[in-house]
Amino acid sequence: MKNNLYKIYLGILVLMPIVLVILPADFFDTGETICFSVMFFDKQCYACGMTRAIQHLIHLDFLIAYSYNKLSVLIFPLLMMSYYSEVKRIFNKI
């Protein structure tokens, strides 16, 4: 049973980046913000724009990503290393 859950989790982990690559780069560019800092204090936090920036980095739009959030160029490699280690960890459990 536990092995099947790991397989499902690994499948989701493998499917997520494929879905993000298939989605257009500007998929998250429109819509209302869900940031509590903006909603309650009308002030942007350090993570504001990170989702849009990471989506643009996935599609190699570096200038647009940098304009959304300057920290995205640091966060994206860390995110990729974390993602790789999680996939490797789950794959070793199966």
N, C-alpha and C positions, 0 to 999 in steps of 0.2 A: 504494500500500500504506500509506504513512504517513498519507495523507489519510483512509483508512478507519479507522485507529487513532484519529485525532483525533475522528472522528464517533462511534465507540464510546465514547470517553472523555467526550465532551460528552453523549451519551445517558445515561451513568451519572451524571454530574454533575447533570443535569436530573431524573433519576429519584430520586436520594437524598432531596431534601427532600420530595418527594411521598410517599415511603414513610414518612418520619418523621412527617409530618402524619397519615397514615392510621393509624399505630400509636397505641394509646392512650397517654395522658400518663404513666400509671404502668407502662408496659411494662418499663422498666429498674429499677424500684424494688425488686424482689426478686432474690435470688441472692447468691452469694458474691462478695466483692471480688477484684479482680485487681491491686490496688495493691501494689507491692513494699514500700512503706513500712509498710503495715498488716500484710502477711504476715510480714515479717522483723523489724520493730521494734515492732509493735503501736502505731504512732503515725500519725495521719492527716497527709497532706501537703496542700499548698495546692490541689491538683487533685482531692482526694477529693470525690466527689459531683458532679463537673462534668458527667458524662454525663447523670445524672438531672436535674440542674438545667437543662441546655440543652434536654432533651426537654420539661420542664415550661414553659420559656420559649417554645418553639415553639407550645405549646398555650395560651399566655397565662396560665399559672398563676404569677404573679409571686411571691406570698408563699411558695408551696411551693418554687419554684426558689431563692429567697433563703435559705430554711431549709436546703437541701441544700448550697449553696456561695455565700457572699456575693460572691465574685469573678465569678460568672456574669453579673451585670448589666453588668460591664465587658467580659468576654470575648465575650459573644454579639454585640454590635455589631461588634467587631473580626473575629469569625468570619464574619459576614455580608459585611463589606467584602472580606475575603480571598476568600470564595466568589464574590462578584460579579466581582472582578477576574480570577479564574481562568477563570470561564465566558466572560468577555469576551475574554480572551487566546486561549482555545481556539477560540472562535467566529471570531475574526479570522484564525486560521491556516487555517481551512477556507475 
